Structure formats: C-alpha cells, structure tokens
Amino acid sequence: MRETKPRAGKSPDSPYLLFSKEKAEKALASIVYIQLSGDALASLASMGLNKDIPIPVQLPGPIARFDSSLVSEESIITGILRVLAWQPENRNAAYYRDLVRKLRPDLLADLSDAAISKAQAKEWLVAEEILLALEGLYPEKPEPLLDLALMHEQHAQLYTEEAKEELAEQEDEYAFQCYKTLLGFEPPFIPVYYHAAFFYIRKREFDKAVSLLNSFVKLSDDEEKVGKAKDILKKLQELGYLDTTFKEAYDFIQIGKAEKGLEKALEFVGKYPSIWNGWFLVGWANRKLERWQEGKDAFAKAISLGSSEADTYNEIAICQSELGDLAGAGSNLKKALALDPENVKIIANLGALSYQQGRKDEAAGFFRTALVIDPDDELAKDWLARIEKEA
C-alpha cells in the first residue's frame, strides 16, 4: 500500500533556471526568425513591424521549405509569445512585448482564463507555457507568476497522491521559486503572503507560514481572508504546530530516521496529549518501523481526538492490512476515498486490498479508475498487467 511522503527541495535563483534547456529547446524548435522585406512587409504593415529586427514566426509543423505564405499576424504573435515564454532574456524581448501588447491589449485576461482552464483539465505543459508567456509579456504584473505557483502546487499535490515523490519535489521547487520572486516585489504584492503561507503549511514549515500570515493580516484589507488567516494562526498555536518538537519529529520521520522521530513524537504527545496531530506522528513513525499494532493504535487515537484527514484513514488502513484486518482496512480506505475521491494512492490501495481478498475483477476496476485519473501511474499499470496475466 502507498504512503504519503512530502518532501521539500532547494531551489535555484531564478524561476527560469527551473526549466531545463532541453524543455526550452523543444518548445522553440518550431520557431523560425525572419527578416521581413518587400511584399511580406507591406502586407503586414498594419502591425508596425521594424524591418531591421528579426521576427519569430510559429511554424504549423515540420516543413520541407519555408514559404512567405506561412507568415501571418497570428503566426507572428504566437511565435513571439513562445519566445517570451521560453527565452525571456532575448535581446529583442522588449520590442516583441510592446508589439504584442499593442496588437492584443486583452491578452492578459484571455490567456489567464485559458491557463486556468488547462490546469483544471490537467494539461500541465500547456498551462505552464501560457503562464510563462504571460509572465514574459507582463513582467511588471505579479498575477501570472502567482497563477504559475498555484498551478505547480496543484501538480505537486497530484504527484504526492500518486507517490511520485521526486516529481512532486520538482513541482514544489517551481512553486517555491515563484513565491520567492513574488515576495520580492516592490511595492509588496499582498495576496502572495496568503498563498505562500499555505504552501509553507503544506511543507510543514510553520514558522515561515506564521510570519507570512502575520504580514498578510497587517497589510490586507480583504476582511474575509484576514479572518481566515487569524483563524489559521490560532489553530496552529492550539495544535502545537509552532512547537519545535513537532517539527523535529516530522523532519526525522521524513528523512528516514523513524526511531529518532518516534522519540520526538512521543515527547510532543507528552506535552500535548489531546492534540491529534502528535498521535499521527507516533503512528507514522511506528508504521515506518513496521510496528503495525503500535501504528494502528496511534492512528486510532488521532481519529478519536478529531482527525478527519484522508491520510490518517489511509495510514491506519495500511497497518490494519498488515495485521490481517482486511475488513477494517477496507472500511477506513473507503472513508479516506470519500474525503479525497480522486486520490490515486487511495484508489490503488483499495485495488490492492481487493486483490488480497481474492476479488480480482473488483481490484482491476480500481486500477482502471486510477489510470483514468492518471494514465501514467506505473503501479496501477503493473497491478493491472498482473491481474490480466492471471486471468
């Protein structure tokens, strides 16, 4: 069965360094630069083109020979947007930017909507390129970069659910660098304090989250979000998240030092015996150490103290399955799935459990569902191939 193992990584200095040279080269492979003259320049005179500056043109696909008929206003705008997305340091970027902004003054709103739509459809590469193009087109505006950060966070969470830890870490690095850039904006871009705080909460870096939330409360006039920020600050304090022992326990378990993590987790629950998240850490450490009964008991304690997290039900199910309590494991996995219906990790665990119980057709159904949500999930593919081979 799968577990959750969030990880944090170190980020480079610039958001554009995050995107590999290979990725940029692939995106720019369909671009050609041309010098317009004669009839071609005359037909596009309304664009206000400078004949001395090479213009990027988006080709429709592989071509044997370039023809001037391929040059149009749309192919030029598309080519410029792709260059601004993947080569923002281009020496003619300012000219390209001014040209497109004059020709398409409504692009910010139109492309922002398109990027959000693509991200919701999990078309990550398309959404990413649109937002990078907007960042290159409007470098003075923080909104495209914030949307890019939120998109990478969404993608990271999906990878985490699928137990693709390295890919999740990479997406989180992208998001982190976007937030780092946004937090350096002058004057301050107030909404980023709020969103970045949630990023750090997810990464269990609570001291940074508290600092950002306090800044947001002082600077923002959004009463609804300020109220929510204050509630979160209060909850972090009440749940003991600001206690250094909790962070130490979490970090030890995360990096594979479960015994040391268990020691710190037990120290934490000694100070905060009625807080469920401490018992979750005790259960997590014991499960890592394959102490299934101790893990089960700790997760049950966390649930009795108010934990209603999908991860808690998934974790206790892992322990129950190892202890032979397949019915109990199934009950808790169904609770986890009800809380997070598109979590591929939980769906795959239900498939593995059904297989253990001899219900291979049902197991295959779960794995097929997992592949509908994520066609690239290798574990689901392997399980399905195994079941089909045994049929």
N, C-alpha and C positions, 0 to 999 in steps of 0.2 A: 504494500500500500504506500501511497505517496504522502509526503510530509510537506510542510511549509518551511522554507529556509531563506528568508530575506537577507540580502547582503548589500553592503554599501561599498562603493569603489572610489578611487581617486580620479579626479577629472583634470583634463588639460586646461590650458589658459584661455582658449578661445572656443566658442561653440563650433566654429567651422573646422577646427582641428579634429573634432569628433568624427567627422565624415571622412571616410577613407579616400585616398587618392583614386583607388580603383572604382569606388562608387561614383565619384565626380566624373571620371573619365568615361564611364559607361553612359552617364546622363548626357554628357556633352558630345558623344560620338555622332549624334545625328544633326549637329550644328555645323554650318559652313559660314565663313566670313567672306563677304563680297564687297567690292568697291563699285558703287553704282555710278553709271555714266550714261549719256545718250538717252535713248528711248526709255530705258528702265527707270532712270532718274526722273524723267519727265512725267511718266505715268504715276509716279509716287510723290510728285512734287508737293501735294497737299499735306504730306507728313512732315514737311520741313526738315528733310534729311540733309546732312552735311556730306558732300561728295568726298571729302578728304578723310572721313572716318569709316573704317570697315564696319559693316553691319552684319550681325549674326542672323542667320536665317535657319528656321527649323525645317529640315527635310521631311517629306512624308514617309520615307522608308529608304531602304537600300536602292541606290540608283546607279546606272551604268555611266551616265554622263549628265553633268549639271546643265540645266536649261533655264534661261531667264524667266520662263513662264512659271517657274516654281516660286518666284518672288512675289509676295503679296503683302498687304498690310498685316494680315493675320499671321503669316509665316514669320514676319519680322518681329511682331510683338511677342509671339510665342518663343522665338529664338532669344530675344532679349530677356524675357522672364527666366528662361532656363539658365542663361549666363549669370544673371543676378543671383539666382538660387545657389549655383554650384561654384561660381567664380566671382564672388563679390569684390575681390581685390582687383578685378580687371581695370586696366588703366583708363578705359572709356566708360566705366560704370556710371559716373555722374551724368554724362551725356545721354546714355541709354535710359537712365532713370527719369530724367527730365522729359525725354521724348515720349515714353510710355505714359507718364502721368498726365501729360497734355492731351494725348490721344484717348486715354481711357481713365477719366477722372473718378469713375465709380468702382475701380478695380478693388479697392480695399474691402468694401462691403461684399462685393460679389465673390471674390476669391476666399474671403474669410468663411462665408457660408458654405462654399464648395469644400473647403478643407475640413470643416466640422462634419459635413455630410460623409466625406470619405473616411474620416476617422471612426464615425459611428458604424460604418459598413466594414470596418477593419481593413480598409485598403490603405495600409500604413504608409507605404512608399509614396503613393500619390499624394496623400495628405501632407506628408513631410515635405515633398518638393513644392507644393503650393505655398506652404507656410514659409519655407526658406525663400521662395520668390518674393513673397510679401515683405519679408524681413529685408531683403536686398532692395526692394522698391521703396520701402518706407522705413529707412534705418532710424529715423527720429521717433518713430512710434513704437511703444512697448507692446501693444496688443498682439501683433503676430508672434512675437517671441514668447509671450505668456501662453498663447494657444499651442505653440510648439512644445513648451514644457509640459502642459497638461496632457497633450497627445502622447508624449513619451512616457509619462506616468501611467496612463491608461494601458499602454502597450506593455510596460514593465509588470503591471499587476496581472495581466493575462499570462505572461510568461511565468510568473511566480506560481500561479494556479496550475500551470502545466509542468511545474518542477523543472523548467528550463532556466536554471539559476544564472548561468553565465550571460545568457541573452537578456534576462531581467536586469542584471547588474549593468549591462551596457546601456540599456534604455534609461535606467536611473541616472547613469553618468551624464547622458544627454540632457535629461531634465535638470539635474543639478547645475550643469554649466549654464543653461538658460537662466535659471533662477539667480545664479551668481552675477551674470551680466545685468539682469533686470534690477537687482538690488543696488547696483552701482549707478543707476540712472539719476541724473540731476535735472530738474527737481525730482524728488522721490516719486516713484510710481506706487501709490499707496496699495492698490489691490494685490500686488505681488507679496506683500508682507503676510497677507491672509493665506494665499495659496501655498506659498513656500513653507509656512508653518505646518500645514497639513502634510506636506512632503516630508518634513523632518519628523513629524509624529509617526508617520508610517515607517521611517527608518530608525525609530526608537532613539532619536537624538533630541530628547525632550528639552534640554537646556536651550538649544537653538530655537526650538519651536516656541518656548515661553518668551524669549527675547523678541521674536518676530510678532507674536500676538500682542505683547505689551506695546510695541511700536504701533501696531495697527489700531489698537484701542485709542491711543493718544492722537493719531493723525486722521483717522477716518470719520466721515460724517454719515456713513451708512449705518443707521441705527440697528437694523436687523442683524447685520453681520457683526457689529460691535457687541451686541448682546450675546451672539453665539460664541464669539471669541472669549468673552468673560466667563461664559458657562464652561468652556473647554479648559480655561486656566484653573477654574475652581475644581473641575473634575480631575485634572492632572495632579493637583495637590492632594485631593481626597484619596485618590487611588495609589498614592505613593510613588508615582512615576518620577517625581523630582528627587527621590531618594537615590543617592549614588549606588547603594547596594543593589537596587533593582537593575540599573544599567550594567553594573559589573556582572551580575548573574546572567543577564541576557547576552552580553558580549562573549562571556566564556562559553556558553552553550552554543552560540552561533559559530564560533571558530573551532568547535570540536572538543573543547575541554569541559566535557559534561560533568565530571566529578567536581571540579572547581566551581562550575556553575551551580551544581546542586547545593554545594556548601553555602554559596552566597544566597541562593534562592531560599534555603531553609532559614538563613539569618534574616532575610527580608520578611518571611511569614511569621517569624518570631516577634518582629516589631509590628507587623500589620496582619494579624491572623484572620481578620474578617474581610480582607480585600482579595477578590478572586484572582486577579492577575498574578499575584505571587504564587498561588497554588498552581496556576497554569505553568509557570516556570518550573516548579517542582515536578509536575507531571512530564513536561517536555524533557527535562534532564534525565529523569528515570526512564522514559521511553527510549532516549538515545542510548542509555546504558543497558537496554533490553531487560529492564526490571519491570515487567509488564503489569504485575499486580500493584506495585507501588505507583506506577504511572496512572493506571486506571483509577486508583483511589484518589490521587491528587486531582485528576481532571474532574472526577465526580464531585469533589469538594468545591472546585471552581464553579461548576454548574450550580451547585446548591447555594453558592454565595452570589449568584446573579449573572454569571457569564452566559451570554446567549450568542456567542460568536460561532460562526461556521467552523473555524479552525479548531475550537475546543471539542466540538462533536466529532470532527474528523479524527482528531488525535486520540480521543477515548476509544473510538471505533477500532483504530489500529491496535491498541492494547487488548481490547476485547477479542479481536480476531486471533491474535497470538495466543490468548488464553483459551481459545476454543469456544468462546461465547459468540457464535456466529449470528444468532438471533439478535442479541444485544447490539452487536456491531452494525447489523443492518438497520435497526431502529435508529441508531444515532447518525448513521450516514444519511438516512432519509431526512432527518431533522437538519443536518448540515446542508443538504441539497435544497431544501425548502428555503433556507436563508440565503443561499447563493446558487440559483438554478443553472447558471452557465459555467460553473466551476468545473473545468475538465478534470482536475485532480480528483474531486469527489465522485464524479460520474465514473471515472476509471476505477476508483476503489470499489464502487458498487458492482462494477463488472467483475473485478477480481473476486469479490465476495460471492457473487452468484456462481462463478466458476467453482469456487471451493465447495459450494453446496450442491454441485452437480447439475446446475441449471445453465447448461451451456448456451442454449438459444437465447435465454434472457441476458446472459453475460455478453453475447455477441451484440445484442441490441444496445446495451450500454456503451460498448466500444464504438459502435457505428455512430451513436449520438455524439460521443466525444469527438469523432472525426468530422462530423458536420460542423461543430463549433470550431475545431482546429484541425484542418485537413493534414497538417504536418506533424501531428502528435505521434511520435515514434513508438511510445509504449502501447498506445491503443492499436496501432498497426501491427505490432508484434503479437499482441494478445489475439487479435482477430485472425491473423495468419495461423496461429497455433490452434485456435478453435476450429477453423476451417479444415486444417490438416487432419485433425482428429475425427472430423465428421464422417 
